[in-house]
Amino acid sequence: MTQPTASRSDARRIATTSTGAIALAAIAVSASGSGAQADERYTVRSGDTVSHIAARTGTSISSIARANSLADASRIHVGQVLTIPGKHAATTTTTKHTAKVTHTVRAGETVSAIAARYSTTVAKVVKLNHLDARALIRIGQVLTISEATTSSSATKAKTATSTSAASSRYTVKAGDTVGAIATRHGLTVAAIVKANHLDARALIRVGDVLTLPGGSSSASSSKSSSSKQTVPSTFEGRTYSAAVVGAANANKNTLVSTGVPSPATMQAKVRATARAMGVDPALAQAVAFQESGFNHTAVSPANAIGVMQVIPSAGEWASQLVGRHLNLLDPDDNVTAGVAILRSLVRTSPDLPRAIAGYYQGATSVKKYGMFSDTRRYVANVQTLMARFR
């Protein structure tokens, strides 16, 4: 989100995390040899995706796709029984052949949502498909998610008698999910579920104390990497100043290290704040989803922060609009800033499309130059998403 007087050119770095219910059915022993663990059978439930199943079972999308001869990993159906490949205990040399994965864009989809669905990143999807800095897509467009690869590697799985890393304890806070905790500590959902004897739904409550397997080393690794640059300085040929990128990385590290509410909680905040401030909740939710997928850890190279993707200068303007200082790192203040800007744009723009365009391109730029082609796509995406949130 840029100032209302400037032309928009910032890139998005978005990642969303979601979890789904899992039901593991009967176990079937693989016929590949006595040194292999048993393959698992999994029955697909409503809302499942291959990426969710892979995260839950500690495997990969490509492994599940190969094991089940899936031509398109995005197409599974309720009731379908998938084979979840086991791991070999012995040292083996394997040659991996990964098929090219593509996705056809449907109404209401964004690059961030598609990236999350396939457990990849917006940056990779943008690069593979030569998208511009806005990462905008159109209905019917066929996106390359991953290219076909062939690689050989020697692997050695740990045996049951191997010494495991020390575990650590984690107390569940409001807004936590097992998926978010796993991501934060470099673990898999399956590992946390197993260590804590959770049921298939992986439900947790505020105050629960979870065992994080290998948590000490994971926490140490996370701590040592917290100061590393996670927001790049260059995106699609555009390089941002060291000061801006440095601030973006500092903000990103702060959000990741302190923890943020779940996407569902952030969506609820957006909806409630919009109602309280007299803004159409469907509009506010559509903009938030388009900007970040309701992910408050999202920070762009231009230092657009949080679920509403507001840059500091726009945050100062929003503070003036509401009459108090807004901290863009704070989930509630970030939402308030974005909704306040939307409210002002709706009140001062000739119509809703130009108000939405102002959030993306800048109101002055829209008035002076009209909507750019990518702005028109942004507006169309937001208006499509509004129907979903009615």
C-alpha positions in Angstrom: 0.0 0.0 0.0 1.6 3.3 -1.1 0.8 6.9 -0.3 -2.3 8.2 -2.0 -0.2 10.7 -4.0 2.3 8.2 -5.5 2.2 5.7 -8.3 2.3 2.1 -7.0 5.3 0.0 -7.9 6.0 -2.2 -4.9 6.3 -6.0 -5.1 4.5 -8.4 -3.0 6.1 -11.2 -0.9 3.3 -13.3 0.4 2.9 -16.6 2.2 0.0 -18.2 3.7 -0.4 -21.1 6.0 -3.5 -23.3 6.3 -4.2 -26.6 7.8 -6.9 -29.2 7.1 -8.4 -32.2 8.7 -6.6 -35.5 8.1 -7.9 -39.0 8.2 -5.3 -41.7 7.8 -6.8 -45.0 6.8 -5.4 -48.5 6.5 -1.6 -49.1 6.3 -0.3 -51.0 3.2 3.2 -52.4 3.1 5.2 -51.3 0.1 6.5 -54.1 -2.1 9.8 -52.3 -2.8 11.8 -54.3 -0.3 12.1 -55.4 3.4 14.2 -52.3 4.2 11.3 -49.9 3.5 8.8 -48.5 5.9 5.1 -49.2 5.2 3.3 -46.9 2.9 0.2 -45.1 4.3 -3.2 -44.9 2.8 -5.1 -41.6 3.0 -8.7 -40.9 2.1 -9.2 -37.4 0.8 -11.7 -35.2 2.7 -13.5 -32.0 1.8 -11.1 -29.1 1.7 -7.9 -31.2 1.4 -5.2 -30.3 -1.0 -2.0 -32.3 -1.9 0.1 -29.6 -0.3 -1.8 -29.9 3.0 -1.5 -33.7 3.0 2.2 -33.5 2.2 2.8 -31.1 5.1 0.8 -33.3 7.5 2.5 -36.5 6.6 6.1 -35.2 6.3 6.4 -35.9 2.6 6.4 -33.8 -0.5 3.9 -32.9 -3.2 6.0 -34.5 -5.9 6.3 -37.8 -3.9 2.6 -38.0 -3.5 2.1 -37.1 -7.2 4.5 -39.8 -8.3 3.1 -42.5 -5.9 -0.4 -41.9 -7.2 0.4 -41.1 -10.9 -1.2 -37.7 -10.6 -0.9 -35.7 -13.8 -2.2 -32.6 -12.0 -1.5 -32.4 -8.3 -4.2 -29.8 -7.9 -6.9 -32.2 -8.9 -7.9 -34.7 -6.2 -11.5 -35.5 -5.1 -13.3 -36.3 -1.9 -13.2 -40.0 -1.2 -10.1 -40.6 -3.3 -7.6 -43.0 -1.6 -4.0 -41.8 -1.9 -0.8 -43.7 -1.2 1.6 -41.8 1.1 5.0 -43.1 0.3 7.2 -44.4 3.2 10.9 -43.9 3.6 13.8 -46.3 3.2 15.9 -47.1 6.2 18.9 -48.2 4.2 21.4 -46.0 2.3 20.1 -45.8 -1.3 21.0 -43.8 -4.4 17.8 -42.5 -6.1 17.1 -40.8 -9.3 14.1 -38.4 -9.0 12.0 -37.5 -12.0 9.6 -34.7 -11.2 6.9 -34.0 -13.7 6.1 -30.4 -14.7 3.2 -29.1 -12.6 0.8 -26.5 -14.0 -2.4 -24.7 -12.8 -5.2 -23.1 -14.7 -6.4 -19.9 -13.0 -10.0 -19.8 -11.8 -12.2 -16.9 -10.8 -11.2 -15.3 -7.6 -7.7 -16.8 -7.4 -4.5 -14.9 -6.6 -0.9 -15.8 -7.0 -0.5 -15.9 -3.2 -3.4 -18.4 -2.8 -2.0 -20.6 -5.6 1.5 -20.5 -4.2 0.2 -21.6 -0.8 -1.9 -24.3 -2.4 1.2 -25.9 -3.9 3.6 -25.1 -0.9 5.7 -22.9 -3.1 6.4 -19.1 -3.0 5.0 -16.1 -4.9 8.5 -15.3 -6.1 8.9 -18.7 -7.7 5.5 -18.5 -9.5 6.3 -15.0 -10.7 9.7 -16.0 -12.0 8.6 -19.2 -13.7 5.7 -17.4 -15.5 7.5 -14.1 -16.2 4.9 -12.0 -14.3 5.4 -8.4 -13.6 6.0 -6.9 -10.1 2.2 -6.9 -9.4 2.0 -10.6 -9.8 -1.4 -10.3 -11.4 -3.1 -13.1 -13.3 -6.2 -13.6 -15.4 -8.9 -16.3 -15.4 -7.9 -19.2 -17.8 -4.2 -18.4 -17.6 -2.1 -21.6 -17.3 0.7 -21.1 -14.7 3.8 -23.2 -14.4 4.1 -24.2 -10.7 7.3 -26.3 -11.1 9.3 -27.5 -14.0 10.2 -31.1 -14.8 13.5 -32.1 -13.2 15.8 -35.1 -13.0 18.3 -35.5 -10.2 20.3 -38.3 -8.4 21.1 -38.3 -4.8 22.3 -40.6 -2.0 20.2 -40.6 1.0 20.3 -42.4 4.4 17.2 -42.4 6.6 17.6 -42.4 10.4 16.8 -45.8 12.0 14.5 -46.1 15.0 17.6 -46.5 17.3 19.1 -43.2 16.2 19.6 -40.6 18.9 17.0 -37.8 18.4 17.6 -34.1 19.0 16.5 -32.7 22.4 12.8 -31.7 22.5 11.5 -28.3 23.8 8.2 -27.1 25.2 5.9 -24.6 23.6 2.8 -23.0 25.3 0.0 -22.4 22.9 -1.1 -18.7 22.5 -4.3 -17.2 21.1 -4.4 -17.5 17.4 -1.9 -20.4 17.2 -2.4 -23.4 14.9 -0.3 -26.5 14.7 0.6 -25.5 11.1 1.8 -22.0 12.2 3.8 -23.5 15.1 5.4 -26.1 12.9 6.4 -23.5 10.3 7.9 -21.2 13.0 10.0 -23.9 14.5 11.1 -25.6 11.3 9.1 -28.8 11.9 6.2 -30.7 10.2 2.7 -30.9 11.4 3.0 -34.6 11.4 5.9 -34.5 13.8 4.1 -32.2 16.3 0.9 -34.3 16.0 2.9 -37.5 16.8 4.9 -36.0 19.6 1.8 -34.8 21.4 -0.6 -37.7 20.5 -3.1 -35.3 18.9 -6.0 -36.6 17.0 -6.5 -36.4 13.2 -7.8 -32.8 13.5 -4.7 -31.5 15.2 -6.8 -29.3 17.5 -5.0 -27.4 20.2 -6.2 -24.9 23.0 -4.7 -21.8 24.5 -2.5 -22.8 27.4 -1.7 -26.3 26.0 2.0 -27.1 26.5 3.3 -28.9 23.3 6.4 -31.0 22.9 8.4 -29.8 19.9 10.6 -32.7 18.8 14.1 -31.5 18.2 12.8 -28.1 19.3 16.0 -27.0 21.0 18.1 -27.3 17.8 15.2 -25.9 15.7 14.8 -22.9 18.0 18.5 -22.3 18.0 18.6 -22.5 14.2 15.6 -20.1 14.0 17.3 -17.7 16.4 20.6 -17.7 14.5 18.8 -17.1 11.2 16.5 -14.4 12.5 18.9 -11.7 11.5 19.4 -13.0 8.0 17.8 -11.2 5.0 14.5 -12.8 4.2 13.1 -10.0 2.0 15.1 -9.6 -1.2 16.3 -6.2 -2.5 15.5 -6.9 -6.1 12.2 -8.1 -7.7 11.5 -8.4 -11.4 14.4 -6.2 -12.3 13.5 -3.4 -9.8 16.1 -2.8 -7.0 15.1 -1.1 -3.8 17.4 1.1 -1.7 19.4 -0.6 1.0 17.6 1.6 3.6 14.2 0.5 2.5 15.1 -3.2 2.2 16.9 -3.1 5.5 13.8 -1.7 7.2 11.7 -4.3 5.4 13.9 -7.2 6.7 13.8 -5.7 10.2 10.0 -5.6 10.2 9.8 -9.1 8.7 12.1 -10.6 11.3 10.1 -8.9 14.1 6.8 -10.2 12.8 8.2 -13.8 12.4 10.0 -13.9 15.7 7.2 -12.5 17.8 4.4 -14.5 16.1 1.2 -13.2 14.6 -2.5 -14.3 14.7 -3.6 -16.9 12.2 -5.0 -15.9 8.8 -8.5 -16.8 10.0 -8.1 -14.5 13.0 -6.8 -11.7 10.8 -9.7 -12.1 8.5 -12.1 -11.7 11.4 -10.2 -8.6 12.5 -10.6 -7.1 9.1 -14.3 -7.9 8.9 -15.0 -6.5 12.4 -12.9 -3.3 11.9 -14.6 -2.6 8.6 -18.0 -2.8 10.2 -17.0 -0.6 13.1 -15.5 2.0 10.7 -18.4 2.0 8.3 -16.6 0.3 5.4 -18.1 -2.6 3.4 -16.6 -5.7 5.1 -16.6 -7.5 1.7 -14.4 -4.7 0.2 -12.0 -4.7 3.2 -11.7 -8.5 3.1 -11.2 -8.6 -0.6 -8.4 -6.1 -0.5 -6.7 -7.8 2.5 -6.9 -11.2 0.7 -5.6 -9.7 -2.6 -2.7 -8.0 -0.8 -1.5 -10.7 1.6 -3.9 -13.7 1.8 -4.6 -12.5 5.4 -1.0 -13.2 6.3 0.3 -10.6 8.8 4.0 -11.6 8.3 3.9 -10.4 4.7 6.4 -7.7 4.0 7.4 -6.5 0.5 10.8 -5.2 -0.7 9.1 -1.7 -0.7 8.5 -2.2 3.0 4.7 -2.7 2.6 3.8 -4.3 6.0 1.3 -6.8 7.2 -2.1 -8.0 6.2 -3.1 -4.7 4.6 0.4 -4.1 3.1 0.7 -0.5 4.2 4.0 1.3 3.8 5.2 3.6 6.7 4.3 6.9 4.9 0.8 5.7 4.2 0.7 4.5 7.8 1.4 8.1 8.9 -1.5 9.4 6.7 -3.8 6.7 8.2 -2.7 7.8 11.7 -3.9 11.3 10.8 -7.1 10.0 9.6 -8.0 8.2 12.8 -6.4 10.7 15.2 -3.8 8.5 16.9 -0.5 6.8 16.1 -0.8 3.5 14.4 1.9 0.8 14.7 1.8 -1.1 11.4 3.5 -4.2 13.1 0.5 -4.4 15.5 -2.2 -6.6 13.9 -5.1 -4.4 15.0 -3.4 -1.1 14.1 -2.4 -2.5 10.7 -6.0 -3.4 9.9 -7.2 -0.1 11.2 -4.7 1.7 8.9 -5.8 -0.2 5.8 -9.5 0.2 6.5 -9.1 3.9 7.3 -7.4 4.4 3.9 -10.1 2.5 2.2 -12.8 4.6 3.9 -11.1 7.8 2.8 -10.7 6.6 -0.8 -14.4 5.4 -1.0 -15.6 8.8 0.2 -13.4 10.9 -2.1 -13.4 8.7 -5.3 -16.1 9.1 -8.1 -16.9 5.4 -7.9 -15.8 2.1 -6.2 -13.5 0.9 -9.0 -11.5 4.1 -8.8 -11.4 3.8 -5.0 -9.9 0.3 -5.2 -7.5 1.6 -7.9 -6.4 4.3 -5.5 -5.4 1.7 -2.9 -3.2 0.0 -5.5 -1.9 2.8 -7.8 -2.4 5.9 -5.7 -5.4 8.2 -5.9 -3.5 11.1 -7.4 -1.9 8.9 -10.0 -5.3 7.4 -11.0 -6.8 10.9 -11.3 -3.9 12.2 -13.4 -3.2 9.1 -15.6 -6.2 6.9 -15.3 -5.9 3.2 -14.4 -2.8 1.4 -15.7 -3.4 -2.0 -17.2 -2.2 -3.9 -14.1 -4.4 -1.7 -12.0 -7.4 -2.7 -14.0 -6.6 -6.3 -13.3 -6.2 -5.6 -9.6 -9.5 -3.9 -9.5 -11.2 -6.8 -11.3 -9.6 -9.3 -8.9 -10.8 -7.3 -5.8 -14.3 -7.0 -7.2 -14.4 -10.7 -7.9 -13.2 -11.5 -4.4 -15.9 -9.2 -2.9 -18.6 -11.6 -4.1 -16.8 -14.4 -2.2 -16.9 -12.4 1.1 -20.6 -11.3 0.9 
